[in-house]
Amino acid sequence: MDTSQPLVVTLPARPTGEELARLCAELAAAPPGEVVCEVGALAGADLAAVDVLARLKLAAGRRGHRIRFHGAGPELRALLRLTGLSGTLGL
C-alpha cells in the first residue's frame, strides 16, 4: 500500500454502527499514516455525528494514524465547540 498519499475515508449521510465498524476495520488494516475523513455528507449536526467522529478519532489513534476531518459544515463545527471537542477532533 502506498503510504505517501493519505488514506481517504468518507462518512455517509447517516452512518450506522455497521458502517462505523467497517471504517474502523479499514483503519485497522491500513499501515499507520495520514488519514483524511470526509464528513461533508453527514446529514446533520447531532450527538450521533459527534459520537461517530470521536470513535473514528479513537480508532485511528489506536492504530497510529493521524486523522484529519474535512468538510464539516458550520452546524457541526458549532456543536463540536459546544461539546468541547472541536480542538480534540481538529475541527
N, C-alpha and C positions, 0 to 999 in steps of 0.2 A: 504494500500500500504506500502511496506517495504521501509523505508527511510534510512536504514543503508547502502544500496547499491545505488550508483549514478544512476540516470535516464540516459540512453544512447539513443541518437538520432543520426541518420545517414543521412547526406545530400546526395541526389542523384547526379549524374554527372552534370546535368543541372537543378537545382531546379526552378520550375515555381512559379508564385505567389500563385497558389492554394496549392502547396506543402509547401510553406513557411507559409501560413495561417494555414495549418494542423499542422505543427510543433509548431507554436505559440499557437494554441489551446491545443496541448498536454502539453506544458509548463504551460498553464493557469490551466489545470485540475489537475496537479500534486501538491502535497504539497511542500512548499519551501524546497530546499535542493540542493545537488550537482548534476550538470548535465554535462555529457561528450558528446560533439558533435563531431562525427567522420566526418572529412572533406576530407579524403583521396580520395574519389571517385569524388570530383569536377573535371570537365573536363578541367578546365583551370584557369589560374590566370588572371582574368579581373575584371573590376569595378563592374560587376554584382555579382561576387562571394564576393567581399568586401561588397557590399550592403547587401547581404543575411546574412553574418556573423554579420554585425553591427546591423541589425534588430533583429536577434536572441539574440544578447547580450542585447539589449534594452528590448526585451520581457521578457527575463529571469530575468533581474534586477528588472523589474516592479513587478514581482511575487515573489521576494525574493529568487530567485535561484542564486547559484554561478556556472557560466558556464565556462567550460574549452573546448578549441578546440584542437582536437587531430588528427594527421596525415597530417598536412599541408605540401605540397611539397615546395621545395626551391623557385620556381617561385612565389607562393602565399605569402610566407614569405617576399620575396624581395618587392613585390608590397605593402604589408602592411607597410613595413618600409618606402617606398617612400611616401605613403599617410599619414604617421604619426600615423597609427592605430595599429601598432604591439604591443605596450605597453597596449593600451586600450583593445585590444582583447586578450591579454595574449599569443600572438604568437611571 
